[in-house]
């Protein structure tokens, strides 16, 4: 009986689906979009959920479902969902994670989907971070400069010159000052370099470092040249020659250094701009801290960034509607709300003008002054970068910073071993 009824039931279901015109979405033709957000700080999660609610209230025919994701293992999680045909329609990620997905055909090219308002509001240097080949595969919307978070009382007592975005320290001056600040079991700086590659490459842009060089044939090779060596040599010498940088924090994450910073063990810690929220929440009462620009080199305050991005799955049947939601989410006022919730900077030109991002409270103005100097991270479009980073660069930089190997060995491993890895992705 069940076998005889099945063909008839199936035919009826197909007929009803064809009449409904909703492509399998909820009854009445309403479209449902799944938005996977990686927001994790309480303020940020709240803002994202509020914006989803505001969209849904104003768009009864296009419902957005908020899906909470996590930065931990997001690449593998997304790859599994893509291959399984279960990817969310709207994907929150970081630009340095997009290359393999873009080249692999998992993400929609947004070039013809985004409105001109959004295209013109975000500067080209930000679009460069999410452009692969001839396509745009993510909208960069939040970015974070690396800064020096300093014990203001300590620096004032030492009488050192306080750098500003208009007159930053050079790398040489920074090294001299950290040596002046250290001594008696205390250190001028604590470098949290558990993940050393991103920090090294991005800060090396200030001295003109590129590391990755693309030839006329489009293939990328690694060359560890003099400009690439300025920042790593500074760190190495602070740890191993001057003893002005703590050797024990080299294997630490940023949050791990905060107790020692609050306890007066380190005068400064290089951190992402968003760490200010943790400092505000955790610093002892009366602790006086300030944000300083990272050291500058031959190219000034330039540094690489990998902005947070919003992408659309290539398999999404509702790409137009997904792009409209992204446009709503990234209107200037909304972009400011997202930036304040994450304690980061917006990429949008109009959002960056907001007075809330130019206050002296929590040194917002210092970070905003650095926005014009942020560039696409050197490894942004390099296929095979994740493997090169994990297998070659991370252990090599860790050993160099600790003093286990010298500069010549570091260069050999980055170039010789590294180019063998990259070659496999460029055949």
Secondary structure, DSSP 8 states (H G I E B T S, - for coil): -HHHHHHHHHHHHHHHHHHH-STT-SGGG-EEEEEEE---SHHHHHHHHHHHHHHHHH-TTEEEEEEE--STTHHHHHHHHHHTT---SEEEEEGGG-HHHHHTT-B---TTTS-HHHHHHB-HHHHGGGEETTEE--EEEEE--EEEEEEHHHHHHHT-----SSS--BHHHHHHHHHHH-BTTBBSBB---TTHHHHHHHHHGGGT---EEE-TTS-EEE---HHHHHHHHHHHHHHHTS--B-STTTT--GGGGHHHHHTTSBSEEEEEGGGHHHHHHHS-TT--EEEEE--BBTTBT-EEE--EEEEEBTT-TTHHHHHHHHHHHTSHHHHHHHHHHHT-EE-BHHHHT-GGGS-SGGGHHHHHTTGGGEEE-TTTT-TTHHHIIIIIIHHHHHHHHHTSS-HHHHHHIIIIIHHHHHHHT--
